[in-house]
């Protein structure tokens, strides 16, 4: 496993399921194409798995 993950929002949350909107917001992503760095742990991986169709993930 990598030390950190770089997560980028690549699809808009408009029209998304409310649970997915909250998950994207919990990851710290507010606007399209915004990128955040999060620690690589099971809770973050679980959130990414819920919205994998909306985000791009890179290991750093």
PyMOL commands that set and color helices and strands:
alter all, ss='L'
color gray80, all
select helices_A, chain A and resi 18-26+42-50
alter helices_A, ss='H'
color red, helices_A
select strands_A, chain A and resi 4-9+35-39+55-59
alter strands_A, ss='S'
color yellow, strands_A
deselect
rebuild
show_as cartoon
